[in-house]
Amino acid sequence: MTRIAVVTGGARGLGLAIARLLADRGHALVLVDRDDAVRDTAEQLRTASAVVADLTADEDVRRVRDFVRETHGSVDVLVNNAGITRDARLATMAEADFTAVVEVNLLAAMRLTFALEAELRDGSSVVNMSSRAALGNFGQANYVASKSGLIGFTRGLALRWSPRVRVNAVAPGLIDSPMSRAMPPRVLDGLVARIPAGRIGEPEDVAKAVAFLASDDASYITGQVLTVCGGRSIAP
């Protein structure tokens, strides 16, 4: 039986890498993104369909749920990957920028997860995309709050839904992406130099962690956070 995976933020970046790997491993995909580019991504993957939706809006969350219900009937894997940043020093951060990040990164994930509760099959897996930044990052108080909140949500929901559904989180560190490549080379090189693994992470490194937690190989793992950071979280 084909496994069904819903991936949010699936148009590009980490979401695209996750979608590609899950497709390669035989999943049929529903990609959700507020960017119309998600339609092109779905066409490229062939086994995927796309829903353009803003998950901060209740009506869009219901539309995603209804689409999943009508096209597949159930879900085996839900990957809450959609996220944004609005960085600034806390003293100068606009309240709207704080709440926008929490709305997208945390509350939207919670809304979609609860909306799909009835569609999640017994033995299914929810993977929430947190971040190593949950430990704290200067200039990212809103992002840190949202990503640490996702960890708390992951652990609470794992207890609530066990043993029927497993819920885990992946916490990436510095990953090669348009955001990291936009940094001044001196800044980026300095960050990479602090990573014990000696290199920046690739999107595929994160995708493999997600695919593992989504698989039956992780059937005895729930309520956990898998940090994919090349050892940066333990470095001085």
DRENDO-1510 file (C-alpha; in Angstrom, 1 decimal, always signed):
<recs>
REC; n; res; u; v; w
REC; 1; MET; +0.0; +0.0; +0.0 .
REC; 2; THR; +1.3; +3.4; -1.0 .
REC; 3; ARG; +2.2; +5.6; +2.0 .
REC; 4; ILE; +0.8; +9.2; +1.9 .
REC; 5; ALA; +2.9; +12.1; +3.2 .
REC; 6; VAL; +1.9; +15.7; +3.6 .
REC; 7; VAL; +4.8; +18.2; +3.6 .
REC; 8; THR; +4.3; +21.9; +4.3 .
REC; 9; GLY; +6.7; +24.5; +3.0 .
REC; 10; GLY; +7.3; +22.0; +0.1 .
REC; 11; ALA; +8.0; +24.5; -2.7 .
REC; 12; ARG; +11.8; +24.8; -2.1 .
REC; 13; GLY; +14.6; +24.5; +0.3 .
REC; 14; LEU; +14.3; +21.9; +3.1 .
REC; 15; GLY; +10.8; +21.1; +2.1 .
REC; 16; LEU; +11.7; +20.2; -1.4 .
REC; 17; ALA; +14.6; +18.0; -0.2 .
REC; 18; ILE; +12.3; +16.2; +2.1 .
REC; 19; ALA; +9.7; +15.8; -0.6 .
REC; 20; ARG; +12.2; +14.4; -3.1 .
REC; 21; LEU; +13.5; +11.8; -0.6 .
REC; 22; LEU; +10.1; +10.7; +0.5 .
REC; 23; ALA; +9.0; +10.4; -3.2 .
REC; 24; ASP; +12.1; +8.3; -3.9 .
REC; 25; ARG; +11.1; +6.0; -1.1 .
REC; 26; GLY; +7.7; +5.4; -2.6 .
REC; 27; HIS; +5.4; +8.0; -0.9 .
REC; 28; ALA; +2.6; +9.8; -2.6 .
REC; 29; LEU; +2.9; +13.4; -1.6 .
REC; 30; VAL; +0.7; +16.4; -0.8 .
REC; 31; LEU; +2.8; +19.5; -0.9 .
REC; 32; VAL; +1.5; +22.6; +0.9 .
REC; 33; ASP; +2.9; +26.1; +0.4 .
REC; 34; ARG; +1.6; +29.6; +0.1 .
REC; 35; ASP; +3.9; +30.1; -2.9 .
REC; 36; ASP; +2.4; +29.1; -6.3 .
REC; 37; ALA; +5.8; +27.6; -7.1 .
REC; 38; VAL; +4.7; +24.5; -5.2 .
REC; 39; ARG; +2.6; +23.5; -8.2 .
REC; 40; ASP; +5.8; +23.3; -10.4 .
REC; 41; THR; +7.5; +21.3; -7.6 .
REC; 42; ALA; +4.6; +18.8; -7.5 .
REC; 43; GLU; +4.8; +18.4; -11.3 .
REC; 44; GLN; +8.5; +17.6; -11.2 .
REC; 45; LEU; +8.0; +14.9; -8.5 .
REC; 46; ARG; +5.2; +13.3; -10.5 .
REC; 47; THR; +3.8; +11.4; -7.4 .
REC; 48; ALA; +2.9; +14.7; -5.8 .
REC; 49; SER; -0.1; +17.0; -5.7 .
REC; 50; ALA; +0.0; +20.6; -4.6 .
REC; 51; VAL; -2.2; +22.8; -2.4 .
REC; 52; VAL; -1.5; +26.5; -2.3 .
REC; 53; ALA; -2.5; +27.6; +1.2 .
REC; 54; ASP; -1.7; +30.0; +4.0 .
REC; 55; LEU; -1.8; +27.8; +7.1 .
REC; 56; THR; -2.3; +30.8; +9.3 .
REC; 57; ALA; -5.8; +31.0; +7.9 .
REC; 58; ASP; -8.4; +28.6; +9.3 .
REC; 59; GLU; -10.2; +28.3; +6.0 .
REC; 60; ASP; -7.0; +27.3; +4.2 .
REC; 61; VAL; -6.2; +24.7; +6.9 .
REC; 62; ARG; -9.7; +23.2; +6.3 .
REC; 63; ARG; -9.1; +23.3; +2.6 .
REC; 64; VAL; -5.9; +21.2; +3.0 .
REC; 65; ARG; -7.7; +18.8; +5.2 .
REC; 66; ASP; -10.6; +18.4; +2.7 .
REC; 67; PHE; -8.1; +17.9; -0.2 .
REC; 68; VAL; -6.3; +15.2; +1.7 .
REC; 69; ARG; -9.6; +13.6; +2.7 .
REC; 70; GLU; -11.0; +13.6; -0.9 .
REC; 71; THR; -7.8; +12.6; -2.7 .
REC; 72; HIS; -6.2; +10.0; -0.4 .
REC; 73; GLY; -8.5; +9.5; +2.6 .
REC; 74; SER; -5.8; +9.1; +5.1 .
REC; 75; VAL; -2.2; +10.2; +6.0 .
REC; 76; ASP; +0.8; +8.2; +7.0 .
REC; 77; VAL; +3.3; +11.0; +7.4 .
REC; 78; LEU; +2.9; +14.7; +8.3 .
REC; 79; VAL; +5.9; +17.0; +8.1 .
REC; 80; ASN; +5.4; +20.4; +9.5 .
REC; 81; ASN; +8.2; +22.2; +7.8 .
REC; 82; ALA; +6.8; +25.6; +6.8 .
REC; 83; GLY; +8.6; +28.5; +8.4 .
REC; 84; ILE; +9.7; +32.1; +8.2 .
REC; 85; THR; +12.2; +34.5; +9.8 .
REC; 86; ARG; +11.9; +38.2; +10.8 .
REC; 87; ASP; +15.2; +38.8; +12.5 .
REC; 88; ALA; +15.9; +41.9; +14.7 .
REC; 89; ARG; +17.2; +42.7; +18.1 .
REC; 90; LEU; +14.5; +42.1; +20.7 .
REC; 91; ALA; +14.6; +45.8; +21.8 .
REC; 92; THR; +13.8; +46.9; +18.3 .
REC; 93; MET; +11.7; +44.0; +17.0 .
REC; 94; ALA; +8.2; +45.0; +15.9 .
REC; 95; GLU; +5.4; +43.2; +17.6 .
REC; 96; ALA; +4.0; +42.3; +14.2 .
REC; 97; ASP; +7.3; +40.6; +13.3 .
REC; 98; PHE; +7.3; +38.6; +16.5 .
REC; 99; THR; +3.7; +37.4; +16.2 .
REC; 100; ALA; +4.1; +36.6; +12.4 .
REC; 101; VAL; +6.9; +34.2; +13.1 .
REC; 102; VAL; +5.1; +32.5; +15.9 .
REC; 103; GLU; +1.9; +32.2; +13.8 .
REC; 104; VAL; +3.7; +30.5; +10.9 .
REC; 105; ASN; +6.3; +28.4; +12.6 .
REC; 106; LEU; +4.3; +27.2; +15.6 .
REC; 107; LEU; +0.6; +27.9; +15.5 .
REC; 108; ALA; +0.1; +27.0; +11.8 .
REC; 109; ALA; +1.8; +23.6; +12.5 .
REC; 110; MET; -0.5; +23.1; +15.5 .
REC; 111; ARG; -3.6; +23.9; +13.5 .
REC; 112; LEU; -2.8; +21.6; +10.6 .
REC; 113; THR; -1.8; +18.7; +12.9 .
REC; 114; PHE; -5.0; +18.9; +14.8 .
REC; 115; ALA; -7.0; +19.3; +11.6 .
REC; 116; LEU; -5.6; +16.1; +10.2 .
REC; 117; GLU; -6.0; +14.0; +13.4 .
REC; 118; ALA; -8.8; +11.9; +12.0 .
REC; 119; GLU; -6.9; +11.3; +8.8 .
REC; 120; LEU; -3.7; +10.0; +10.5 .
REC; 121; ARG; -3.6; +6.2; +10.3 .
REC; 122; ASP; -2.6; +4.0; +13.2 .
REC; 123; GLY; +1.2; +3.8; +13.2 .
REC; 124; SER; +1.6; +7.1; +11.4 .
REC; 125; SER; +4.3; +9.7; +12.1 .
REC; 126; VAL; +4.3; +13.5; +12.6 .
REC; 127; VAL; +7.7; +15.2; +12.2 .
REC; 128; ASN; +7.9; +18.9; +13.3 .
REC; 129; MET; +10.7; +21.0; +11.9 .
REC; 130; SER; +12.4; +22.8; +14.9 .
REC; 131; SER; +15.9; +24.2; +14.9 .
REC; 132; ARG; +19.1; +24.2; +16.8 .
REC; 133; ALA; +18.2; +27.8; +17.3 .
REC; 134; ALA; +15.7; +26.6; +19.9 .
REC; 135; LEU; +18.7; +26.7; +22.2 .
REC; 136; GLY; +19.0; +30.5; +21.7 .
REC; 137; ASN; +20.2; +32.8; +18.9 .
REC; 138; PHE; +21.0; +36.5; +19.1 .
REC; 139; GLY; +18.6; +38.6; +17.1 .
REC; 140; GLN; +16.1; +35.8; +16.7 .
REC; 141; ALA; +13.9; +35.9; +19.8 .
REC; 142; ASN; +10.8; +35.3; +17.8 .
REC; 143; TYR; +12.3; +32.4; +15.9 .
REC; 144; VAL; +13.7; +30.9; +19.0 .
REC; 145; ALA; +10.3; +31.1; +20.7 .
REC; 146; SER; +8.6; +29.5; +17.8 .
REC; 147; LYS; +11.1; +26.6; +17.4 .
REC; 148; SER; +11.4; +25.9; +21.2 .
REC; 149; GLY; +7.6; +26.0; +21.3 .
REC; 150; LEU; +7.5; +23.3; +18.6 .
REC; 151; ILE; +9.6; +21.1; +20.8 .
REC; 152; GLY; +7.2; +21.5; +23.7 .
REC; 153; PHE; +4.3; +20.8; +21.3 .
REC; 154; THR; +6.0; +17.7; +20.0 .
REC; 155; ARG; +6.5; +16.2; +23.4 .
REC; 156; GLY; +3.0; +17.0; +24.7 .
REC; 157; LEU; +1.4; +15.7; +21.6 .
REC; 158; ALA; +3.5; +12.5; +21.6 .
REC; 159; LEU; +2.1; +11.7; +25.1 .
REC; 160; ARG; -1.5; +12.6; +24.0 .
REC; 161; TRP; -1.4; +10.5; +20.8 .
REC; 162; SER; +0.6; +7.5; +21.9 .
REC; 163; PRO; +0.6; +4.7; +21.0 .
REC; 164; ARG; -1.5; +5.4; +17.8 .
REC; 165; VAL; +0.7; +8.2; +16.3 .
REC; 166; ARG; +4.3; +9.0; +16.8 .
REC; 167; VAL; +5.4; +12.6; +17.1 .
REC; 168; ASN; +9.0; +13.8; +16.8 .
REC; 169; ALA; +11.0; +16.8; +15.8 .
REC; 170; VAL; +14.1; +17.5; +13.8 .
REC; 171; ALA; +16.3; +20.4; +14.7 .
REC; 172; PRO; +18.7; +21.5; +11.9 .
REC; 173; GLY; +21.7; +23.6; +12.5 .
REC; 174; LEU; +23.5; +25.7; +9.8 .
REC; 175; ILE; +22.3; +24.3; +6.4 .
REC; 176; ASP; +23.3; +25.4; +2.9 .
REC; 177; SER; +20.4; +27.5; +1.7 .
REC; 178; PRO; +19.7; +30.8; +0.1 .
REC; 179; MET; +19.5; +32.3; +3.6 .
REC; 180; SER; +22.9; +31.1; +4.6 .
REC; 181; ARG; +24.5; +32.0; +1.2 .
REC; 182; ALA; +23.2; +35.5; +1.6 .
REC; 183; MET; +25.5; +36.0; +4.7 .
REC; 184; PRO; +28.7; +37.9; +4.2 .
REC; 185; PRO; +31.4; +35.2; +3.4 .
REC; 186; ARG; +33.4; +36.2; +6.5 .
REC; 187; VAL; +30.4; +35.6; +8.7 .
REC; 188; LEU; +29.5; +32.3; +7.1 .
REC; 189; ASP; +33.0; +31.0; +7.2 .
REC; 190; GLY; +33.2; +31.9; +10.9 .
REC; 191; LEU; +30.0; +29.9; +11.6 .
REC; 192; VAL; +31.2; +26.9; +9.6 .
REC; 193; ALA; +34.5; +26.9; +11.5 .
REC; 194; ARG; +32.6; +26.3; +14.8 .
REC; 195; ILE; +30.9; +23.2; +13.5 .
REC; 196; PRO; +32.7; +20.0; +14.8 .
REC; 197; ALA; +31.8; +18.1; +11.6 .
REC; 198; GLY; +33.9; +20.6; +9.6 .
REC; 199; ARG; +31.3; +21.5; +7.0 .
REC; 200; ILE; +27.9; +23.2; +6.5 .
REC; 201; GLY; +24.9; +20.9; +6.4 .
REC; 202; GLU; +23.2; +20.0; +3.2 .
REC; 203; PRO; +19.4; +19.9; +2.8 .
REC; 204; GLU; +19.7; +16.2; +2.2 .
REC; 205; ASP; +21.2; +15.7; +5.7 .
REC; 206; VAL; +18.0; +17.0; +7.2 .
REC; 207; ALA; +15.8; +15.1; +4.7 .
REC; 208; LYS; +17.4; +11.8; +5.7 .
REC; 209; ALA; +16.6; +12.5; +9.4 .
REC; 210; VAL; +13.0; +13.3; +8.6 .
REC; 211; ALA; +12.7; +10.2; +6.4 .
REC; 212; PHE; +14.1; +8.0; +9.2 .
REC; 213; LEU; +11.6; +9.4; +11.8 .
REC; 214; ALA; +8.8; +9.0; +9.3 .
REC; 215; SER; +9.7; +5.3; +8.7 .
REC; 216; ASP; +8.9; +2.1; +10.5 .
REC; 217; ASP; +12.6; +1.9; +11.5 .
REC; 218; ALA; +11.7; +4.6; +14.1 .
REC; 219; SER; +8.6; +2.8; +15.4 .
REC; 220; TYR; +9.9; +2.9; +19.0 .
REC; 221; ILE; +10.8; +6.6; +18.9 .
REC; 222; THR; +8.3; +9.3; +19.9 .
REC; 223; GLY; +8.5; +12.6; +21.7 .
REC; 224; GLN; +12.2; +13.1; +20.7 .
REC; 225; VAL; +14.2; +15.8; +19.0 .
REC; 226; LEU; +16.9; +14.7; +16.5 .
REC; 227; THR; +19.4; +17.5; +16.2 .
REC; 228; VAL; +21.1; +17.6; +12.8 .
REC; 229; CYS; +23.8; +20.2; +13.3 .
REC; 230; GLY; +27.2; +18.6; +12.8 .
REC; 231; GLY; +27.8; +18.7; +16.5 .
REC; 232; ARG; +27.4; +22.5; +16.8 .
REC; 233; SER; +25.0; +22.1; +19.7 .
REC; 234; ILE; +27.7; +20.6; +21.9 .
REC; 235; ALA; +30.6; +22.8; +20.7 .
REC; 236; PRO; +31.9; +25.7; +22.9 .
</recs>
